[in-house]
Amino acid sequence: MAHPQIAAFARLAEGGARPTRKIEGQTTRLARRIHSIYYDEIHDEIFVPQPFSQSVVVFRGAASGEELPLRMIQGPSTQIKGADKLTVDPVHNEIFVAELDSILVFPREANGNVAPLRVLKGPDTGLNRSFEVAVDPVHNVLIVGISPPREPGVERKNMLLMFNRTDQGNTKPRSEISGPRTFLTDMSRIAVYPPKGFLLVAIPGSGTGPGEAVGSEEASVGIWSIEDKGDVPPRWTIGGPKGMLRQPRGVALDPKNKTVIISDKFLNAVLTYSFPEIF
C-alpha cells in the first residue's frame, strides 16, 4: 500500500512534472485516506482532516518530508467521529469540520482535546449527510453540500444549503439550491470566491458517485452566486456534455492569475482553466 502523502507542485507544472516536495511518513500523522485539504495563505498553514484517527492535523505551509504537525485536534471532547471534509475561515480564525449530521466549529489555533466553539446540528438543519463545507467570510455565509448515499428505489436530493456563518444548534438554512435544473447529480468539492460571492461546485456527473472510478461526459464544475436559491441552473459551467472533465474531485481558485484549478480522478490529472469572468 502506498504511503499517504501531500505533494506540492510548481504553479506552472504540466505533463509529467515531479512534485517540488512531499509531506509523508508516520511522523506526519497522515493516515491512508485524505479527501480534503485546505491551504490558509494568510497564516501559511495546511489543514487536513483524518477520518481514521478522528482528528484534524495542521502543518506549516513549507512542510516537507516526515515532519510533525504544528497542531492536532483529537480526543473525545472534540466530538470528531469521522472528519472527512473541512474548510477554514482565516479572517475570523475558525475551522469548520463536516460530520455526517453536523458541522463542528473550532478556533483556528485549536490544539489537542478541545471542545467545539459551536455545533450546527438537528432535524431542522437538514444535515443528514454533510458531504462538503465551505465558508464565505465576506458575506458571512456557511455553505454545506448534501449528497445522500445511493439507495435502491430512493430518489436522491443533492442540494447546497446556505446558513449564516455563526449559526449553531438546530437552525434552519437561510436558503437552498436544489432541483433538476441545477444538474447537481453529485458533488465532490465546493470552492468560494468571497469578493464576489461565487460558489464553484465539482459535479462528477450522473451515475458517477465520488467513490466510483468511472467517468461521465456530463461531468462539470458549476458556478452559482451565494444569492441564488431554488431550482436554478449554474451561471457558468466548466466541462459539461462531451467536455474534457470526466470525474472532477477537487476545485481551487487562483485569483492572482484568474484561473480555476480542477483535479479529475478519472483522468488522473490536474487541469487549469482561465476564467476571468468570476474574478
Secondary structure, 3 states (H helix, E strand, C coil): CCCCEEEECCCCCCCCCCCCEEEECHHHCCCCCCCCCEEECCCCEEEEEECCCCEEEEEECCCCECCCCCEEEECHHHCCCCCCEEEEECCCCEEEEECCCEEEEEECCCCECCCCCEEEECHHHCCCCEEEEEEECCCCEEEEEECCCCCCCCCCCCEEEEEECCCCECCCCCEEEECHHHCCCCCCEEEEECCCCEEEEEECCCCCCCCCCCCCCCCEEEEEECCCCECCCCCEEEECCCCCCCCEEEEEEEHHHCEEEEEECCCCEEEEEECHHHC
